Amino acid sequence: MACISPDGKPTESGTKMLRALKSRLGSAEEIAKDAGLPLFRVRSGLRELTQAGLANQKGDKYEITDKGAELIG
Amino acid sequence: MEEVKQQVISLPRLGEPAPAFETATTHGVLKLEDFKGSWLVLFSHPADFTPVCTTEFIAFAEIYPELQKRGVELLGLSVDSTSSHIAWVRNVEEKTGVKIPFPIIADLNKEVSMAYGMIHPGQSKTETVRCVFIIDPNQIIRTILYYPLTTGRNMDEILRIIDALQTTDEHKVATPANWRPGDMVVVPPPSTQEMAEERVKQKEYECIDWYLCKKKL
């Protein structure tokens, strides 16, 4: 997985996305801009973070979960 | 008599939606739809750790900033594994100093290669030939290039095609042979006799005759 390491910790790009999500509820486009990552990476990464329970999708926006916030401290 | 079944594979064609995929890459699992809204150059290479492919990957990495300026993402593909791709891109960086910034599909089951017609058994039954698919932000195939195994691709031509496609989309014109950005473009030919007569009188066009007129943008 590109955003979460085999040990369950977020990778550098996963951390960037979670930090961007911590500051606000955002769309993939907004998160890409805030995290400084290509949009395709963010769309793929948000799928992973959601499946891992680190982010939730609300319509076309995403928010960080308590578990996600705990991981990035 | 035993019935002989022949599998007919339909290849993608210009103007048609690019075949969807969800696949493992060096940047994680990616779907075609992840690239929606960007231009995409999807290209295949025969195999990792091979000489011509290595020169091509370095060349693709070198034009990557130019592609980014044009809103284009790059996505490589071969039937090698993710581990092989990772080892190869690390080796390229170690030996040449060139970092490969784009993802590479690990198409071990050949699902994407078959959907895009990248395997040409006359060239190789196991490797993908050198294909280039230029896909627009609406995920429509706009250009297909096929190169044989022995011929490395021309990056200038890939950039030129993208410039031409983006120019023709924006200005509703066509581009003549060997066109480069800044050159005159071809205006669509008139469809009626009246329009043809008007066309040759119009001063803003440079016309050979009514059907071949160029203008500056």
Contacts between the chains, C-beta under 8 A, distances in Angstrom:
chain1	res1	chain2	res2	distance
A	1	B	28	5.9
A	1	B	29	7.7
A	2	B	27	5.4
A	2	B	28	2.7
A	2	B	29	7.7
A	3	B	28	6.9
A	38	B	73	6.7
A	39	B	34	7.7
A	39	B	37	6.8
A	39	B	38	6.8
A	40	B	30	6.5
A	40	B	34	4.1
A	40	B	35	5.0
A	40	B	38	7.1
A	40	B	73	6.1
A	41	B	27	6.1
A	41	B	28	7.7
A	43	B	31	7.8
A	43	B	33	7.7
A	43	B	34	4.3
A	44	B	27	7.3
A	44	B	28	5.3
A	44	B	29	6.3
A	44	B	30	5.2
A	44	B	31	7.3
A	44	B	34	5.3
A	45	B	28	7.1
A	47	B	29	7.7
A	48	B	28	6.8
A	48	B	29	7.7
